[in-house]
Amino acid sequence: MLEQLQLLRDLQELDQQKLDIDQQRQQQTGELAELQVVVDRLQEMVDTLDADIATIEESRGELRLSLTKEQDNVERAEKRLPQIKTQKEYVAVLKEVDTAKKLAKELEVQIAEKNQELESLQADRAEKVDELNTRQEETSSRKSEIDARIGELDGQLGTMASQRGNLVGQLPTPLRKRYELLLNRRAGLAVVEARSGACLGCNMHLPPQLFNSLFVTQEVQSCPHCSRLLFVVSPA
């Protein structure tokens, strides 16, 4: 039984180390995910700005076509003026020219507004692209470091898996199942020390008779409060 208890202690220590490495691995992958979230958000901003810029450029293009059309109308109408013989027709053409010029002026104002919008959006895009490129470089560099670290952790986990299999294989099936059940139910802590009359797993006081028996019994004992498997360190 003492041999089994030592196996349990070794197994618990190994599982604690494995849990620590698993947490380190999760932290590494979590950091990488957070870095990628920032990159994705910036890329989304750039894509949105690209779409807005394309929409405004298309609208500006349509306005320019309309402006060209009105300018052509003015030019054609003004060329007709010398050939007009009646006052009524002359006045009508002058009105046509005036209307076309006013519309052209309005179109020029709208085009100028579109140019200002584009200038602002393009400046914003350039800023976001610079930030995106910087973040991508940082993420790429950090990813290489994280991938290397994860590779190291995975190597350790592989070694531990082999060691764990060897330890588990030496335990009787009922005791192994009992340990695994406690490991899952007690947040990875199934085997704990009993010290000064208390279980260090739940910090509850043990019955004196049970605590004293831990120094002499050869059976694996459990805490009556949390069911964890107990061991004691005999005084030197």
C-alpha positions as CSV (number, residue, x, y, z in Angstrom):
1,M,0.0,0.0,0.0
2,L,2.9,2.4,0.7
3,E,4.1,1.7,-2.7
4,Q,0.7,2.6,-4.2
5,L,0.5,5.8,-2.2
6,Q,3.9,6.8,-3.5
7,L,2.7,6.0,-7.0
8,L,-0.3,8.2,-6.4
9,R,1.9,11.1,-5.1
10,D,4.2,10.8,-8.1
11,L,1.1,10.7,-10.4
12,Q,-0.4,13.7,-8.7
13,E,2.9,15.7,-9.0
14,L,3.1,14.8,-12.6
15,D,-0.5,15.8,-13.3
16,Q,0.1,19.1,-11.5
17,Q,3.1,19.8,-13.7
18,K,1.0,18.8,-16.8
19,L,-1.8,21.1,-15.7
20,D,0.7,24.0,-15.3
21,I,2.1,23.3,-18.8
22,D,-1.4,23.1,-20.2
23,Q,-2.2,26.5,-18.7
24,Q,1.1,27.9,-20.2
25,R,0.1,26.5,-23.6
26,Q,-3.4,28.1,-23.3
27,Q,-1.8,31.4,-22.4
28,Q,0.4,31.3,-25.4
29,T,-2.4,30.4,-27.8
30,G,-4.6,33.0,-26.1
31,E,-2.0,35.7,-26.6
32,L,-1.7,34.8,-30.3
33,A,-5.5,34.9,-30.7
34,E,-5.6,38.3,-29.1
35,L,-2.9,39.6,-31.4
36,Q,-4.8,38.2,-34.4
37,V,-8.0,39.9,-33.2
38,V,-6.3,43.3,-33.4
39,V,-5.0,42.5,-36.9
40,D,-8.4,41.4,-38.1
41,R,-10.1,44.5,-36.7
42,L,-7.6,46.8,-38.4
43,Q,-8.0,44.8,-41.7
44,E,-11.8,45.2,-41.4
45,M,-11.4,48.9,-40.9
46,V,-9.2,49.1,-44.0
47,D,-11.7,47.1,-46.0
48,T,-14.5,49.3,-44.9
49,L,-12.6,52.4,-45.9
50,D,-11.8,50.8,-49.3
51,A,-15.5,50.2,-49.8
52,D,-16.4,53.8,-48.8
53,I,-13.7,55.2,-51.0
54,A,-14.9,53.1,-54.0
55,T,-18.5,54.3,-53.4
56,I,-17.4,58.0,-53.3
57,E,-15.2,57.6,-56.4
58,E,-18.0,56.1,-58.3
59,S,-20.4,58.9,-57.2
60,R,-17.7,61.5,-58.1
61,G,-17.3,59.9,-61.5
62,E,-21.0,60.2,-62.2
63,L,-21.0,63.8,-61.1
64,R,-18.1,64.5,-63.5
65,L,-20.0,63.0,-66.4
66,S,-23.0,65.1,-65.5
67,L,-20.7,68.2,-65.3
68,T,-19.2,67.4,-68.7
69,K,-22.7,67.1,-70.1
70,E,-23.8,70.4,-68.8
71,Q,-20.6,72.2,-70.0
72,D,-21.2,70.7,-73.4
73,N,-24.8,72.0,-73.3
74,V,-23.5,75.5,-72.4
75,E,-21.0,75.4,-75.2
76,R,-23.5,74.3,-77.8
77,A,-26.1,76.8,-76.7
78,E,-23.6,79.7,-76.8
79,K,-22.5,78.7,-80.3
80,R,-26.2,78.9,-81.4
81,L,-26.6,82.5,-80.1
82,P,-25.1,84.3,-83.1
83,Q,-27.4,82.4,-85.5
84,I,-30.6,83.2,-83.7
85,K,-32.9,85.7,-85.5
86,T,-35.8,86.2,-83.1
87,Q,-35.8,87.8,-79.7
88,K,-38.0,85.1,-78.2
89,E,-35.7,82.3,-79.3
90,Y,-32.6,84.4,-78.1
91,V,-34.1,84.8,-74.7
92,A,-35.0,81.1,-74.5
93,V,-31.4,80.1,-75.4
94,L,-30.0,82.5,-72.8
95,K,-32.2,81.0,-70.2
96,E,-31.0,77.5,-71.3
97,V,-27.4,78.6,-70.9
98,D,-28.0,80.2,-67.5
99,T,-29.7,77.0,-66.3
100,A,-26.9,74.8,-67.6
101,K,-24.3,77.0,-66.0
102,K,-26.1,77.0,-62.6
103,L,-26.4,73.2,-62.7
104,A,-22.7,73.0,-63.7
105,K,-21.8,75.2,-60.7
106,E,-23.8,73.0,-58.4
107,L,-22.1,69.9,-59.8
108,E,-18.6,71.5,-59.3
109,V,-19.5,72.2,-55.6
110,Q,-20.6,68.5,-55.2
111,I,-17.5,67.3,-56.8
112,A,-15.4,69.5,-54.5
113,E,-17.2,68.0,-51.5
114,K,-16.5,64.5,-52.8
115,N,-12.9,65.4,-53.2
116,Q,-12.7,66.5,-49.6
117,E,-14.4,63.3,-48.4
118,L,-12.0,61.2,-50.4
119,E,-9.0,63.1,-49.1
120,S,-10.1,62.6,-45.5
121,L,-10.9,58.9,-46.1
122,Q,-7.6,58.3,-47.9
123,A,-5.7,59.9,-45.1
124,D,-7.5,57.7,-42.6
125,R,-6.9,54.7,-44.7
126,A,-3.2,55.4,-45.0
127,E,-3.0,55.7,-41.2
128,K,-4.8,52.4,-40.7
129,V,-2.7,50.7,-43.3
130,D,0.5,51.8,-41.5
131,E,-0.9,50.6,-38.2
132,L,-2.0,47.3,-39.8
133,N,1.4,46.7,-41.3
134,T,3.1,47.4,-38.0
135,R,0.7,45.0,-36.2
136,Q,1.1,42.3,-38.8
137,E,4.9,42.5,-38.4
138,E,4.7,42.3,-34.6
139,T,2.2,39.5,-34.8
140,S,4.3,37.5,-37.3
141,S,7.4,37.9,-35.1
142,R,5.5,37.0,-31.9
143,K,3.9,34.1,-33.6
144,S,7.3,32.6,-34.4
145,E,8.2,32.9,-30.7
146,I,4.9,31.5,-29.6
147,D,5.0,28.6,-32.0
148,A,8.5,27.7,-30.8
149,R,7.4,27.8,-27.2
150,I,4.3,25.7,-27.9
151,G,6.5,23.2,-29.6
152,E,8.6,23.0,-26.5
153,L,5.5,22.6,-24.3
154,D,4.1,19.9,-26.6
155,G,7.4,18.0,-26.3
156,Q,7.2,18.2,-22.5
157,L,3.6,17.0,-22.6
158,G,4.5,14.1,-24.8
159,T,7.2,13.0,-22.4
160,M,4.8,13.4,-19.5
161,A,2.1,11.4,-21.3
162,S,4.6,8.5,-21.5
163,Q,5.6,8.8,-17.8
164,R,2.0,9.1,-16.8
165,G,1.1,5.9,-18.7
166,N,3.8,4.1,-16.9
167,L,2.6,5.3,-13.4
168,V,-1.1,4.6,-14.1
169,G,-0.2,1.1,-15.4
170,Q,1.2,0.2,-12.0
171,L,-2.0,1.1,-10.1
172,P,-4.9,-1.3,-9.4
173,T,-7.8,-0.5,-11.7
174,P,-10.2,0.5,-8.8
175,L,-7.6,2.8,-7.3
176,R,-6.8,4.3,-10.7
177,K,-10.5,5.0,-11.4
178,R,-10.9,6.5,-7.9
179,Y,-7.9,8.8,-8.6
180,E,-9.1,9.9,-12.0
181,L,-12.6,10.6,-10.7
182,L,-11.2,12.8,-7.9
183,L,-8.8,14.5,-10.4
184,N,-11.8,15.6,-12.5
185,R,-14.0,16.6,-9.6
186,R,-11.4,18.4,-7.5
187,A,-9.9,20.7,-10.0
188,G,-6.9,18.5,-10.7
189,L,-6.0,17.9,-7.0
190,A,-6.8,14.3,-6.0
191,V,-3.9,13.5,-3.6
192,V,-3.0,15.9,-0.8
193,E,-1.0,16.1,2.4
194,A,-2.6,15.9,5.8
195,R,-0.8,18.2,8.3
196,S,-1.4,19.4,11.8
197,G,-4.6,17.4,11.9
198,A,-6.1,18.9,8.8
199,C,-6.6,18.1,5.1
200,L,-4.6,20.6,3.0
201,G,-7.0,20.0,0.1
202,C,-10.1,21.4,1.8
203,N,-8.5,22.8,5.0
204,M,-11.0,21.0,7.1
205,H,-9.9,19.3,10.4
206,L,-9.7,15.5,10.2
207,P,-11.0,13.2,13.0
208,P,-8.0,12.7,15.3
209,Q,-8.2,8.9,15.0
210,L,-8.0,9.2,11.2
211,F,-5.1,11.6,11.2
212,N,-3.1,9.5,13.7
213,S,-3.8,6.3,11.6
214,L,-2.2,7.9,8.6
215,F,1.2,7.4,10.2
216,V,0.8,3.7,10.7
217,T,-1.8,2.4,8.3
218,Q,-0.9,0.8,5.0
219,E,-4.2,1.6,3.4
220,V,-5.0,4.6,1.2
221,Q,-7.2,6.8,3.3
222,S,-9.6,9.6,2.2
223,C,-10.6,12.9,3.6
224,P,-14.2,12.6,5.0
225,H,-14.9,16.1,3.8
226,C,-13.6,16.3,0.3
227,S,-12.8,12.6,-0.5
228,R,-9.2,13.4,-1.6
229,L,-6.6,10.8,-1.0
230,L,-4.4,11.6,2.0
231,F,-0.7,11.2,2.8
232,V,1.5,12.4,5.6
233,V,5.1,13.3,5.8
234,S,6.6,11.6,8.8
235,P,8.8,13.7,11.0
236,A,12.5,13.3,10.3
